[in-house]
Amino acid sequence: MGPASVFELVEYFLGPQPEDVRRARHPEDARRAAEAAGLEVVDLRAESLRTEFFDIGAVVYFLRKVVWMVPGFSVEQYRDRLRELDEEIRREGSFVAHTTRFLIEGRKSDRGI
């Protein structure tokens, strides 16, 4: 997972998140950590992918499975927000978020040997 993944949905339920939360799992931080561990970073690729939710059931299913997105999520706790989101999805046709991912390829460095 990459930085601020599906944050449109996260912030819909939790409100605006601080910059340190948005930046968590940033690819450049992973690069620095790999290099600090003595690895040579051969490749680092990042991607942002469109994620659409076409009904409120899909949103509930997603948030129940990906429990770290909205910690403590329950239908009871978020019933009003879920109703509002359901109305928005019905009106707009979907709720769009963006999933971020990155792939880092590293190898043992020859430096210092």
Backbone as JSON, one array per atom type, in Angstrom:
{
  "sequence": "MGPASVFELVEYFLGPQPEDVRRARHPEDARRAAEAAGLEVVDLRAESLRTEFFDIGAVVYFLRKVVWMVPGFSVEQYRDRLRELDEEIRREGSFVAHTTRFLIEGRKSDRGI",
  "N": [[0.84, -1.17, 0.0], [0.4, 2.29, -0.63], [1.05, 5.82, 0.04], [-1.59, 7.72, 1.54], [-3.71, 6.1, 0.62], [-6.83, 5.38, -0.73], [-7.88, 7.59, 0.53], [-9.92, 9.41, 0.12], [-12.21, 8.06, 0.91], [-11.54, 7.38, 3.55], [-11.29, 9.94, 4.7], [-13.87, 10.83, 4.32], [-15.26, 9.58, 6.31], [-13.71, 10.02, 8.64], [-12.86, 12.63, 8.59], [-10.62, 15.4, 7.73], [-7.23, 14.37, 7.57], [-4.09, 14.5, 9.37], [-0.92, 15.65, 8.0], [1.23, 13.86, 8.53], [-0.06, 11.4, 8.73], [-1.17, 11.17, 6.19], [1.19, 10.94, 4.74], [2.3, 8.56, 5.5], [3.81, 5.44, 4.72], [5.16, 6.28, 2.42], [6.74, 6.1, -0.77], [9.37, 7.18, -1.09], [10.29, 7.27, 1.51], [10.45, 4.55, 2.01], [12.47, 3.93, 0.21], [14.66, 5.29, 1.36], [14.84, 3.89, 3.79], [15.45, 1.3, 2.91], [17.94, 1.76, 1.71], [19.35, 2.63, 3.95], [19.47, 0.27, 5.28], [21.39, -1.0, 3.9], [20.83, -1.85, 1.35], [20.79, -1.71, -2.22], [18.77, 0.26, -4.12], [17.16, -0.74, -6.88], [14.95, -0.35, -8.46], [12.03, 1.63, -8.27], [8.7, 1.98, -8.21], [5.65, 3.75, -8.47], [2.12, 3.96, -8.23], [-1.12, 5.28, -8.84], [-4.37, 4.33, -8.57], [-7.64, 4.29, -9.86], [-10.44, 3.81, -7.84], [-13.65, 2.65, -7.56], [-16.73, 2.8, -5.89], [-19.79, 1.37, -6.18], [-22.08, 0.9, -4.76], [-23.52, 1.15, -1.47], [-23.26, -1.12, 0.04], [-20.9, -2.27, -0.88], [-19.06, -0.43, 0.09], [-19.38, -0.76, 2.89], [-18.63, -3.48, 3.13], [-15.93, -3.32, 2.25], [-14.81, -1.59, 4.24], [-15.16, -3.15, 6.5], [-13.45, -5.24, 5.99], [-10.94, -4.09, 5.5], [-9.7, -3.09, 7.97], [-8.02, -1.16, 9.09], [-8.4, 1.2, 7.78], [-10.65, 2.81, 8.59], [-10.58, 2.87, 11.68], [-12.28, 0.9, 14.08], [-14.65, 0.89, 12.71], [-18.14, 0.63, 12.29], [-21.43, -0.21, 11.24], [-23.47, 0.77, 12.84], [-22.23, 2.88, 14.28], [-21.57, 4.66, 12.22], [-23.88, 5.16, 10.85], [-25.43, 7.47, 9.98], [-23.59, 8.86, 8.31], [-23.18, 6.85, 6.43], [-25.72, 6.7, 5.29], [-25.84, 9.22, 4.06], [-23.72, 8.94, 2.25], [-24.71, 6.83, 0.72], [-26.87, 8.11, -0.53], [-25.42, 9.94, -2.05], [-23.96, 8.22, -3.76], [-26.08, 7.03, -5.15], [-27.07, 9.27, -6.46], [-24.83, 10.26, -7.92], [-23.79, 8.01, -9.15], [-21.49, 6.63, -8.45], [-18.9, 6.36, -5.94], [-15.81, 7.81, -5.93], [-12.49, 6.94, -5.3], [-8.93, 6.85, -4.71], [-6.54, 4.41, -5.01], [-3.33, 3.8, -3.8], [-0.2, 2.4, -4.61], [3.05, 0.93, -4.26], [6.07, -0.41, -5.63], [9.05, -1.73, -4.7], [12.3, -2.52, -5.63], [15.09, -4.08, -4.51], [18.55, -4.8, -3.9], [21.24, -6.61, -2.46], [23.88, -4.58, -1.61], [26.99, -4.0, -3.3], [28.8, -2.3, -2.35], [31.38, -1.46, -0.12], [32.39, -3.99, 0.24]],
  "CA": [[0.0, 0.0, 0.0], [1.14, 3.52, -0.7], [0.58, 6.92, 0.87], [-2.95, 8.27, 1.37], [-4.49, 5.19, -0.2], [-8.28, 5.43, -0.55], [-8.11, 8.61, 1.54], [-11.22, 10.05, -0.08], [-13.15, 7.32, 1.74], [-11.1, 7.55, 4.94], [-11.63, 11.29, 5.16], [-15.32, 10.95, 4.32], [-15.74, 9.13, 7.62], [-12.9, 10.5, 9.76], [-12.51, 14.03, 8.42], [-9.25, 15.62, 7.25], [-6.16, 13.71, 8.33], [-2.84, 15.27, 9.4], [0.06, 15.35, 6.96], [2.03, 12.66, 8.84], [-0.89, 10.23, 8.42], [-1.23, 11.12, 4.72], [2.51, 10.6, 4.19], [2.71, 7.21, 5.92], [4.08, 4.48, 3.65], [5.57, 6.99, 1.21], [7.8, 5.34, -1.45], [10.71, 7.72, -0.84], [10.67, 6.83, 2.85], [10.84, 3.15, 1.85], [13.78, 3.94, -0.45], [15.67, 5.67, 2.37], [14.97, 2.79, 4.76], [16.16, 0.2, 2.24], [19.34, 2.16, 1.56], [19.94, 2.65, 5.29], [19.69, -1.13, 5.65], [22.49, -1.51, 3.09], [20.37, -2.32, 0.05], [20.81, -0.81, -3.37], [17.44, 0.3, -4.73], [17.3, -0.92, -8.32], [13.75, 0.18, -9.1], [10.95, 2.06, -7.39], [7.57, 2.4, -9.04], [4.45, 4.1, -7.72], [0.94, 4.05, -9.08], [-2.39, 5.67, -8.24], [-5.39, 3.64, -9.35], [-9.01, 4.7, -9.57], [-11.26, 2.82, -7.15], [-15.02, 3.13, -7.53], [-17.72, 2.06, -5.11], [-21.06, 1.58, -6.87], [-23.2, 0.81, -3.82], [-23.11, 1.31, -0.07], [-22.87, -2.44, 0.53], [-19.48, -2.44, -1.21], [-18.31, 0.41, 1.04], [-19.41, -1.44, 4.19], [-17.8, -4.69, 3.0], [-14.54, -2.87, 2.19], [-14.37, -1.06, 5.54], [-15.12, -4.26, 7.47], [-12.3, -6.1, 5.67], [-9.71, -3.3, 5.57], [-10.05, -2.5, 9.27], [-7.15, -0.05, 9.46], [-8.81, 2.42, 7.07], [-11.5, 3.55, 9.53], [-10.52, 2.03, 12.88], [-13.5, 0.81, 14.86], [-15.83, 1.08, 11.85], [-19.33, -0.21, 12.4], [-22.6, 0.41, 10.61], [-24.19, 1.51, 13.87], [-21.51, 4.11, 14.59], [-21.5, 5.54, 11.06], [-25.15, 5.03, 10.13], [-25.81, 8.72, 9.31], [-22.65, 9.11, 7.2], [-23.46, 5.83, 5.41], [-26.94, 7.12, 4.58], [-25.46, 10.34, 3.19], [-22.9, 8.4, 1.16], [-25.62, 6.06, -0.13], [-27.58, 9.08, -1.36], [-24.46, 10.48, -3.01], [-23.69, 7.18, -4.76], [-27.28, 6.9, -6.0], [-27.18, 10.49, -7.26], [-23.66, 10.42, -8.81], [-23.5, 6.75, -9.83], [-20.42, 5.93, -7.74], [-18.0, 7.16, -5.11], [-14.48, 7.57, -6.49], [-11.32, 7.11, -4.45], [-7.71, 6.45, -5.43], [-5.69, 3.48, -4.3], [-1.93, 3.97, -4.17], [0.67, 1.25, -4.37], [4.4, 1.07, -4.82], [6.89, -1.61, -5.71], [10.47, -1.39, -4.55], [13.2, -3.65, -5.9], [16.41, -3.81, -3.95], [19.48, -5.94, -3.84], [22.37, -6.44, -1.55], [24.84, -3.67, -2.21], [28.37, -4.46, -3.41], [29.64, -1.28, -1.71], [31.98, -1.78, 1.18], [32.82, -5.4, 0.33]],
  "C": [[0.89, 1.24, 0.0], [0.53, 4.61, 0.16], [-0.84, 7.36, 0.52], [-3.84, 7.39, 0.49], [-5.96, 5.21, 0.22], [-8.67, 6.51, 0.48], [-9.4, 9.39, 1.33], [-12.27, 9.39, 0.8], [-12.81, 7.48, 3.22], [-11.56, 8.9, 5.47], [-13.13, 11.56, 5.11], [-15.86, 10.6, 5.7], [-14.99, 9.76, 8.79], [-12.58, 12.0, 9.71], [-11.06, 14.15, 7.97], [-8.21, 15.01, 8.18], [-4.89, 14.56, 8.3], [-1.84, 14.78, 8.35], [0.87, 14.09, 7.27], [1.25, 11.38, 8.57], [-0.98, 10.07, 6.9], [0.07, 10.6, 4.13], [2.97, 9.18, 4.58], [2.83, 6.29, 4.71], [4.45, 5.17, 2.33], [6.74, 6.24, 0.55], [9.21, 5.87, -1.19], [11.2, 7.38, 0.57], [11.13, 5.37, 2.82], [12.21, 3.05, 1.19], [14.87, 4.24, 0.58], [15.9, 4.55, 3.38], [15.74, 1.62, 4.16], [17.64, 0.53, 2.11], [20.04, 2.2, 2.91], [20.23, 1.23, 5.79], [20.77, -1.78, 4.8], [22.06, -2.06, 1.74], [20.55, -1.26, -1.02], [19.41, -0.87, -3.99], [17.62, 0.32, -6.24], [16.13, -0.27, -9.05], [12.74, 0.56, -8.02], [9.85, 2.62, -8.28], [6.37, 2.68, -8.15], [3.29, 4.27, -8.69], [-0.26, 4.5, -8.24], [-3.49, 5.13, -9.14], [-6.79, 4.08, -8.9], [-9.77, 3.54, -8.95], [-12.67, 3.37, -7.04], [-15.89, 2.19, -6.71], [-19.08, 2.4, -5.72], [-22.28, 1.39, -5.99], [-22.66, 0.81, -2.39], [-22.7, -0.02, 0.54], [-21.4, -2.71, 0.27], [-18.61, -1.63, -0.26], [-18.24, -0.28, 2.4], [-18.52, -2.68, 4.16], [-16.32, -4.32, 3.04], [-14.05, -2.44, 3.57], [-14.35, -2.12, 6.62], [-13.91, -5.17, 7.23], [-10.97, -5.37, 5.83], [-9.82, -2.43, 6.83], [-9.19, -1.31, 9.68], [-7.55, 1.26, 8.77], [-9.62, 3.35, 7.97], [-11.56, 2.7, 10.8], [-11.83, 2.08, 13.68], [-14.77, 0.98, 14.03], [-16.92, 0.1, 12.21], [-20.48, 0.54, 11.74], [-23.33, 1.27, 11.62], [-23.54, 2.86, 14.14], [-21.59, 5.13, 13.45], [-22.79, 5.55, 10.23], [-25.52, 6.31, 9.36], [-24.9, 9.02, 8.11], [-22.88, 8.1, 6.07], [-24.7, 6.2, 4.61], [-26.62, 8.25, 3.6], [-24.65, 9.86, 1.99], [-23.76, 7.59, 0.2], [-26.39, 7.0, -1.07], [-26.66, 9.66, -2.44], [-24.17, 9.48, -4.13], [-24.87, 7.03, -5.7], [-27.42, 8.1, -6.95], [-26.07, 10.56, -8.33], [-23.33, 9.16, -9.6], [-22.38, 5.95, -9.19], [-19.71, 6.91, -6.81], [-16.59, 6.8, -5.56], [-13.41, 7.87, -5.44], [-10.1, 6.67, -5.27], [-6.83, 5.6, -4.53], [-4.25, 3.72, -4.75], [-1.13, 2.74, -3.77], [2.07, 1.6, -4.85], [5.11, -0.26, -4.73], [8.33, -1.15, -5.61], [11.29, -2.65, -4.78], [14.57, -3.25, -5.38], [17.27, -5.05, -4.0], [20.63, -5.58, -2.89], [23.45, -5.61, -2.25], [26.23, -4.3, -2.23], [29.33, -3.47, -2.71], [30.16, -1.77, -0.37], [32.43, -3.21, 1.33], [34.18, -5.55, -0.28]]
}
